Structures are given as C-alpha cells and as structure tokens.
Amino acid sequence: MLYSLAKPLLFAVDPELAHDISLEMLQQFHRLIPNRRIDKPVRVMGLEFPNPVGLAAGLDKNADYLDGLSRLGFGFIETGSVTPQPQPGNPQPRIFRLLKHESLINRMGFNNNGVDYLLERVDGKKRDLVLGINIGKNLNTPVAQALSDYSLGFEKVYLSADYIAINISSPNTPGLRDLQHEEALEHLLAGIGQLRRQLEDRHQLRRPLALKLSPDLDRRVVPIIADLLRKHEIDGLIATNTTISREKVKDHRLAAENGGLSGAALRDLSRQVLSDFYRELGEDIPIISVGGIDSSEEAKLRFELGAKLVQLYTGLIYRGPGLVNRITRSL
C-alpha cells in the first residue's frame, strides 16, 4: 500500500537517485518495519534457507542496507558485485526505465566501495537469513589476469559469506563474458577450486560456490559448461544475469542505450537458460533462477522448470516489496 503511494514520486526522478532514496529510507526506518518473513525452509547447496525467495546481487552492492532489506521477507540476500579495489563504475546516467516493458537497462559497471568496505559492513552483524556475496573483477585488471582478482575476493569473503557467487556475466565490464568460454572458464574454475581446497583445510569449513551466467550464451555451450560445473564441484548455478538483446524492446526509444536489460523483457531468455541447464544438470547442481520474476505465477513456473531458489530485482521496482511475501505465500 505504502509503495503504491511512493512509486509515482520515485518514478518521477532519475532511476539511480530513486534507488538511493528508497534504500536510504528503508535503512533509516527499518526498526519501524515489522519483520513479516514467511518461513518455508528449503535446503540448497548444503545451506538451510528460511524460504526460497532471495534478493539478487546489484541492489545492495556494498551491504549498506542489509538491516532494511532483511525486513522485506527474503530468505536470502546476495550482496555485491564487489571487487578487490573500490571503483566508481560507468559515468551517469547509467540506469534507464522502460516503463512500457516493465524493464530496466543498466550499465553500472561494478560500482562499489571495494571488498574491505563490504566486510566492515557484514562482519559481526547478526542475521537470520542466508547471505551470499557476489564477487567480480576490477575494470583495470586484464581479463587474462582475472583469476587474481577473483582469488583475492574469494579468499577475503570466505569466512563472512554463507555462499560465494562468481560473476563472469555482467555485460558492463568489457571482456568479462569472455570468461564463459570453455578454456577461460576451465582456467578460472580450476584456480578457484585449488584455492577453495586450501581455505577449506585451513579453516575446516567449506563455503558453497555458485557461478552466475549470462542469458546470451550460445545454447550449444550449455553441455560444456555443465560438465565443467560438475568437474570443479561447483555447488550452484545462478541463471541469469542481464541481457544485451533488445529483441523484446526494439520499439522503445531507449533500446539503443548500452547496458544489460532486466525485467519482464528478460523473462523468456531466463526461462530458456533455466530449462537448458536443468536438462543437463538435473538434480546434480541446484539452479537459482533470476530474471523477469515479477509474480507468484512466474516464480512457481521457475520452480516447475527446475529452479531450487529464485531471486528478485527489477520486479521489486515495478511491483513493490510486497512481491516477496506474495511469492512465498503462494508456494
């Protein structure tokens, strides 16, 4: 109800400003918001999730707003993407609303305060939901040396995250998606796998590892990536990131803006990638479905297509935070 009153005001200002205002208000007044989370526990990646509805990475990049966001009913929150060093991201404007299509284009570019800042926000904080930390590489790190950035981020967040997600699928860092190619992915996963074994021995603790992929993959590479996920004992797959396709919005005046497209216009692609990977992975590796989920019906369809968890982002902006409990209640 409150969001329906606030939405016209928020949509009247720049999207990034609206984003910042919303989160700041949520954080400032979080103590006044009752925690109405609906618990429907599920066990995925060896973790107990209070419910299977989560927040996708990108909304709270620096873990600044966990207190407020945790009041909205999520079973888990994925923060980030975070890079080893702080970086400002791309020049503004860098978020665009496509109202007719209930979608967004963003070219944020991994803007964040760096992994050390995020850890200051997370460490020592009590939480009653699962926290994922999504890691990326810095813009000025060559793609050929990406393993060094991912290794540094992975080691730093290892004890603070409940699970760690590797983002190699953002379209807003040049060359990043090249890491999805077979040889590059093999090198990356082998390196992270070796590091994980060392950390596991050192801390006597195994952290689940998930890989976040693009919706724009050639369907012929799905079996290859699935084999690599099994080979390197990856615990989860996040499908999908945003798309560079404009097929669903080609009539929109903003369609030519660079960046990743999310929201309802991503829905069909995200469903397809989920189906393709579930066909290959079955129950071996759980899939977290994200992209265009904006209703209880859509969430239920993703579970029917094989997802074990779902994540929201753009759907929250268009449908409001009540979407979280509407989905959970319907399960």
GUMI-857161 format. One record per residue (C-alpha): residue number from 1; residue in one letter; x negated, y negated, z. Coordinates in Angstrom, 3 decimals. Example, Ala and Ser with C-alpha at 12.3 -4.5 7.8 and 13.67 -1.06 7.14 Angstrom:
% residues 2
PT  pos  code      east     north        up
PT    1     a   -12.300     4.500     7.800
PT    2     s   -13.670     1.060     7.140
END
This chain:
% residues 331
PT  pos  code      east     north        up
PT    1     m     0.000     0.000     0.000
PT    2     l    -2.741    -2.455     1.001
PT    3     y    -4.747    -1.593    -2.089
PT    4     s    -1.802    -2.301    -4.376
PT    5     l    -1.746    -5.836    -2.922
PT    6     a    -5.506    -6.322    -3.153
PT    7     k    -6.005    -4.790    -6.606
PT    8     p    -4.795    -7.785    -8.686
PT    9     l    -7.154   -10.066    -6.754
PT   10     l   -10.101    -7.701    -7.136
PT   11     f    -9.407    -7.203   -10.839
PT   12     a    -9.366   -10.977   -11.313
PT   13     v   -13.086   -11.268   -10.528
PT   14     d   -16.248    -9.790   -12.016
PT   15     p   -16.270    -5.981   -11.568
PT   16     e   -19.593    -5.876    -9.728
PT   17     l   -18.512    -8.667    -7.401
PT   18     a   -15.231    -6.845    -6.744
PT   19     h   -17.221    -3.702    -5.989
PT   20     d   -19.389    -5.543    -3.439
PT   21     i   -16.459    -7.343    -1.805
PT   22     s   -14.451    -4.123    -1.425
PT   23     l   -17.287    -2.205     0.179
PT   24     e   -18.307    -5.048     2.484
PT   25     m   -14.734    -5.421     3.747
PT   26     l   -14.392    -1.673     4.209
PT   27     q   -17.606    -1.555     6.223
PT   28     q   -16.820    -4.630     8.323
PT   29     f   -13.371    -3.406     9.318
PT   30     h   -13.976     0.346     9.387
PT   31     r   -13.256     0.565    13.122
PT   32     l    -9.708    -0.625    12.446
PT   33     i    -9.112     2.125     9.887
PT   34     p    -7.894     5.430    11.340
PT   35     n    -9.711     8.475    10.051
PT   36     r    -6.909    10.374     8.356
PT   37     r    -9.020    13.012     6.692
PT   38     i    -7.152    16.184     5.874
PT   39     d    -9.285    19.207     6.695
PT   40     k    -9.123    22.092     4.248
PT   41     p   -12.558    23.660     4.799
PT   42     v   -14.465    25.319     1.987
PT   43     r   -17.909    26.907     1.972
PT   44     v   -20.025    25.953    -1.033
PT   45     m   -23.823    26.065    -1.550
PT   46     g   -24.080    27.576     1.932
PT   47     l   -22.523    24.460     3.494
PT   48     e   -19.213    24.016     5.286
PT   49     f   -17.290    21.158     3.651
PT   50     p   -14.337    19.749     5.664
PT   51     n   -12.448    19.535     2.377
PT   52     p   -13.470    19.843    -1.297
PT   53     v   -12.911    16.188    -2.321
PT   54     g   -16.023    14.028    -2.417
PT   55     l   -17.343    10.645    -3.441
PT   56     a   -19.614    10.671    -6.486
PT   57     a   -23.032     9.057    -6.465
PT   58     g   -23.260     5.469    -7.653
PT   59     l   -20.682     3.766    -5.461
PT   60     d   -22.893     3.567    -2.366
PT   61     k   -26.412     3.672    -3.747
PT   62     n   -28.193     2.660    -0.545
PT   63     a   -25.987     4.341     2.085
PT   64     d   -24.924     0.897     3.320
PT   65     y   -21.236     1.751     3.570
PT   66     l   -21.055     5.262     4.995
PT   67     d   -19.076     4.201     8.079
PT   68     g   -16.300     2.687     5.997
PT   69     l   -16.270     5.274     3.238
PT   70     s   -16.119     8.143     5.708
PT   71     r   -12.711     6.811     6.853
PT   72     l   -11.106     7.366     3.451
PT   73     g   -10.656    11.124     3.813
PT   74     f   -13.623    12.522     1.907
PT   75     g   -15.037    15.923     2.766
PT   76     f   -18.412    14.838     1.455
PT   77     i   -20.191    11.736     0.205
PT   78     e   -23.040    11.641    -2.283
PT   79     t   -25.165     8.533    -1.953
PT   80     g   -27.732     7.210    -4.458
PT   81     s   -29.075     7.463    -7.031
PT   82     v   -32.134     6.398    -5.093
PT   83     t   -35.662     6.019    -6.491
PT   84     p   -39.042     6.133    -4.731
PT   85     q   -39.555     2.381    -5.102
PT   86     p   -36.902    -0.380    -4.996
PT   87     q   -35.769    -1.710    -8.358
PT   88     p   -33.228    -4.344    -9.428
PT   89     g   -31.616    -2.421   -12.270
PT   90     n   -30.482    -3.982   -15.517
PT   91     p   -29.501    -7.649   -15.987
PT   92     q   -25.935    -8.670   -15.213
PT   93     p   -23.231    -8.374   -16.376
PT   94     r   -23.544    -4.595   -16.241
PT   95     i   -20.066    -3.291   -15.381
PT   96     f   -17.070    -3.683   -17.712
PT   97     r   -13.436    -2.727   -17.131
PT   98     l   -11.467    -1.138   -19.954
PT   99     l    -8.065    -1.586   -18.356
PT  100     k    -6.013    -0.075   -21.162
PT  101     h    -8.020     3.153   -20.868
PT  102     e    -8.423     3.099   -17.065
PT  103     s   -12.149     3.390   -17.630
PT  104     l   -15.426     1.599   -16.930
PT  105     i   -18.657     1.044   -18.809
PT  106     n   -21.676     0.569   -16.589
PT  107     r   -25.353     0.039   -17.278
PT  108     m   -26.510    -0.477   -13.713
PT  109     g   -29.892     1.144   -14.249
PT  110     f   -30.557     2.803   -10.865
PT  111     n   -30.454    -0.490    -8.964
PT  112     n   -31.332     0.396    -5.351
PT  113     n   -33.462    -0.604    -2.386
PT  114     g   -35.712     2.457    -2.529
PT  115     v   -35.694     5.740    -0.662
PT  116     d   -37.247     4.408     2.561
PT  117     y   -34.430     1.877     2.952
PT  118     l   -31.807     4.566     2.393
PT  119     l   -33.372     6.810     5.008
PT  120     e   -33.246     3.983     7.553
PT  121     r   -29.503     3.803     6.941
PT  122     v   -28.958     7.559     7.218
PT  123     d   -31.318     8.866     9.875
PT  124     g   -29.899     9.087    13.368
PT  125     k   -26.358     8.325    12.208
PT  126     k   -23.662    10.703    13.416
PT  127     r   -21.448    12.079    10.685
PT  128     d   -18.673    14.629    10.458
PT  129     l   -18.834    15.258     6.723
PT  130     v   -21.402    16.583     4.272
PT  131     l   -23.933    14.066     2.952
PT  132     g   -25.594    14.527    -0.418
PT  133     i   -28.494    12.333    -1.531
PT  134     n   -28.903    11.852    -5.269
PT  135     i   -32.460    11.124    -6.433
PT  136     g   -33.779     9.597    -9.659
PT  137     k   -36.991     8.261   -11.146
PT  138     n   -38.172     4.667   -11.327
PT  139     l   -37.863     2.844   -14.639
PT  140     n   -41.608     2.181   -14.861
PT  141     t   -42.521     5.854   -14.353
PT  142     p   -43.063     7.514   -17.757
PT  143     v   -40.720    10.415   -18.438
PT  144     a   -43.774    12.684   -18.816
PT  145     q   -44.601    11.915   -15.167
PT  146     a   -41.044    12.143   -13.862
PT  147     l   -41.844    15.174   -11.700
PT  148     s   -43.986    12.979    -9.437
PT  149     d   -41.040    10.655    -8.684
PT  150     y   -38.564    13.484    -8.163
PT  151     s   -41.030    15.337    -5.937
PT  152     l   -41.635    12.251    -3.809
PT  153     g   -37.910    11.565    -3.466
PT  154     f   -37.124    15.219    -2.776
PT  155     e   -39.701    15.506    -0.010
PT  156     k   -38.656    12.242     1.635
PT  157     v   -34.928    13.068     1.815
PT  158     y   -35.371    16.764     2.563
PT  159     l   -34.573    16.604     6.282
PT  160     s   -31.959    13.829     6.024
PT  161     a   -29.656    15.216     3.325
PT  162     d   -27.232    18.101     3.657
PT  163     y   -27.843    18.718    -0.036
PT  164     i   -30.026    17.027    -2.650
PT  165     a   -28.886    16.196    -6.187
PT  166     i   -31.325    15.580    -9.044
PT  167     n   -30.015    13.060   -11.557
PT  168     i   -31.507    13.577   -15.019
PT  169     s   -28.412    12.484   -16.890
PT  170     s   -27.894     8.747   -16.458
PT  171     p   -27.783     7.052   -19.875
PT  172     n   -29.104     3.808   -18.377
PT  173     t   -32.741     4.779   -17.787
PT  174     p   -34.496     5.115   -21.157
PT  175     g   -35.626     8.669   -21.892
PT  176     l   -34.156    10.157   -18.715
PT  177     r   -31.850    12.525   -20.571
PT  178     d   -34.867    13.998   -22.377
PT  179     l   -35.462    15.887   -19.113
PT  180     q   -32.449    18.042   -20.016
PT  181     h   -34.389    19.567   -22.939
PT  182     e   -35.499    23.129   -22.281
PT  183     e   -39.255    22.648   -21.943
PT  184     a   -38.987    19.470   -19.870
PT  185     l   -36.288    20.963   -17.635
PT  186     e   -38.337    24.102   -17.099
PT  187     h   -41.315    21.987   -16.008
PT  188     l   -39.206    19.840   -13.686
PT  189     l   -37.330    22.693   -12.015
PT  190     a   -40.487    24.773   -11.607
PT  191     g   -42.258    21.865    -9.917
PT  192     i   -39.366    21.066    -7.604
PT  193     g   -38.927    24.764    -6.842
PT  194     q   -42.561    25.084    -5.760
PT  195     l   -42.233    22.030    -3.540
PT  196     r   -38.995    23.317    -2.053
PT  197     r   -40.633    26.608    -1.051
PT  198     q   -43.398    24.675     0.702
PT  199     l   -40.915    22.483     2.558
PT  200     e   -38.798    25.495     3.452
PT  201     d   -41.813    27.215     5.019
PT  202     r   -42.907    24.038     6.804
PT  203     h   -39.507    23.175     8.291
PT  204     q   -37.902    26.626     8.402
PT  205     l   -34.933    25.044     6.690
PT  206     r   -33.512    25.429     3.187
PT  207     r   -31.743    22.473     1.630
PT  208     p   -29.314    23.196    -1.220
PT  209     l   -30.330    21.654    -4.545
PT  210     a   -27.880    20.554    -7.259
PT  211     l   -28.536    19.318   -10.793
PT  212     k   -26.398    16.562   -12.351
PT  213     l   -25.935    16.869   -16.107
PT  214     s   -24.638    14.790   -18.992
PT  215     p   -21.276    15.319   -20.737
PT  216     d   -23.030    14.684   -24.069
PT  217     l   -25.016    17.934   -24.132
PT  218     d   -25.031    19.987   -27.298
PT  219     r   -22.839    22.972   -26.378
PT  220     r   -25.488    25.291   -27.803
PT  221     v   -27.847    24.462   -24.923
PT  222     v   -25.381    25.470   -22.201
PT  223     p   -26.590    29.128   -22.043
PT  224     i   -30.228    27.956   -21.970
PT  225     i   -29.626    25.556   -19.076
PT  226     a   -27.537    28.169   -17.242
PT  227     d   -30.437    30.635   -17.455
PT  228     l   -32.839    28.010   -16.083
PT  229     l   -30.497    27.258   -13.193
PT  230     r   -30.483    30.931   -12.240
PT  231     k   -34.222    31.367   -12.768
PT  232     h   -35.097    28.481   -10.471
PT  233     e   -32.422    29.283    -7.875
PT  234     i   -30.534    26.015    -8.211
PT  235     d   -27.645    26.007    -5.742
PT  236     g   -25.133    23.821    -7.574
PT  237     l   -24.311    22.056   -10.814
PT  238     i   -22.690    18.605   -10.970
PT  239     a   -20.745    18.129   -14.190
PT  240     t   -20.735    15.438   -15.347
PT  241     n   -22.368    12.027   -15.461
PT  242     t   -21.031     9.238   -17.704
PT  243     t   -20.870     9.476   -21.495
PT  244     i   -22.337     7.398   -24.312
PT  245     s   -19.482     8.495   -26.591
PT  246     r   -16.926     5.836   -27.491
PT  247     e   -14.526     8.121   -29.341
PT  248     k   -11.730     7.602   -26.802
PT  249     v   -12.165     3.827   -26.607
PT  250     k   -13.279     2.898   -30.124
PT  251     d   -10.382     0.459   -30.490
PT  252     h   -11.383    -1.524   -27.397
PT  253     r   -13.154    -4.876   -27.721
PT  254     l   -15.764    -3.760   -25.150
PT  255     a   -16.535    -0.431   -26.800
PT  256     a   -19.818    -1.741   -28.217
PT  257     e   -21.216    -2.547   -24.765
PT  258     n   -24.193    -0.343   -23.891
PT  259     g   -23.905     1.937   -20.886
PT  260     g   -22.153     5.002   -19.587
PT  261     l   -18.393     5.369   -19.936
PT  262     s   -16.451     6.772   -16.986
PT  263     g   -12.830     7.189   -16.002
PT  264     a    -9.900     8.554   -17.970
PT  265     a   -11.782     8.284   -21.275
PT  266     l   -14.353    10.785   -19.939
PT  267     r   -11.756    13.325   -18.861
PT  268     d   -11.738    15.666   -21.861
PT  269     l   -15.522    15.823   -22.131
PT  270     s   -15.900    16.534   -18.431
PT  271     r   -13.323    19.314   -18.590
PT  272     q   -15.101    20.847   -21.580
PT  273     v   -18.521    20.884   -19.918
PT  274     l   -16.996    22.400   -16.773
PT  275     s   -15.375    25.161   -18.827
PT  276     d   -18.530    25.829   -20.842
PT  277     f   -20.742    26.170   -17.786
PT  278     y   -18.238    28.214   -15.805
PT  279     r   -18.081    30.614   -18.725
PT  280     e   -21.858    31.070   -18.437
PT  281     l   -22.324    30.876   -14.666
PT  282     g   -19.132    32.439   -13.359
PT  283     e   -19.349    32.618    -9.575
PT  284     d   -23.165    32.698    -9.530
PT  285     i   -23.675    28.933    -9.142
PT  286     p   -20.874    26.643    -7.919
PT  287     i   -19.872    23.662   -10.056
PT  288     i   -18.940    20.237    -8.718
PT  289     s   -16.623    18.606   -11.243
PT  290     v   -16.619    14.829   -11.693
PT  291     g   -15.419    12.546   -14.471
PT  292     g   -11.881    11.324   -15.105
PT  293     i   -10.281    12.831   -11.998
PT  294     d    -7.541    10.389   -11.051
PT  295     s    -4.616    12.534    -9.882
PT  296     s    -3.737    15.634    -7.897
PT  297     e    -2.801    17.391   -11.125
PT  298     e    -6.183    16.686   -12.690
PT  299     a    -8.042    17.840    -9.589
PT  300     k    -6.050    21.081    -9.489
PT  301     l    -6.836    21.672   -13.147
PT  302     r   -10.564    21.327   -12.437
PT  303     f   -10.315    23.973    -9.735
PT  304     e    -8.435    26.230   -12.151
PT  305     l   -11.236    25.705   -14.695
PT  306     g   -13.785    26.940   -12.168
PT  307     a   -14.881    23.983   -10.019
PT  308     k   -15.511    24.593    -6.329
PT  309     l   -15.656    20.886    -5.408
PT  310     v   -14.538    17.656    -7.081
PT  311     q   -15.865    14.094    -6.895
PT  312     l   -14.172    10.738    -7.463
PT  313     y   -15.400     7.318    -8.510
PT  314     t   -13.583     5.393   -11.256
PT  315     g   -10.264     6.993   -10.299
PT  316     l   -10.564     5.318    -6.888
PT  317     i   -10.894     1.914    -8.536
PT  318     y    -7.751     2.301   -10.621
PT  319     r    -5.631     4.407    -8.233
PT  320     g    -6.916     3.245    -4.842
PT  321     p    -8.414     5.074    -1.848
PT  322     g    -5.147     6.884    -1.137
PT  323     l    -6.106     9.136    -4.047
PT  324     v    -8.455    11.095    -1.760
PT  325     n    -5.733    12.346     0.583
PT  326     r    -3.188    12.770    -2.210
PT  327     i    -5.523    15.257    -3.833
PT  328     t    -6.475    17.016    -0.612
PT  329     r    -2.865    17.319     0.487
PT  330     s    -1.913    18.924    -2.834
PT  331     l    -4.478    21.706    -2.660
END
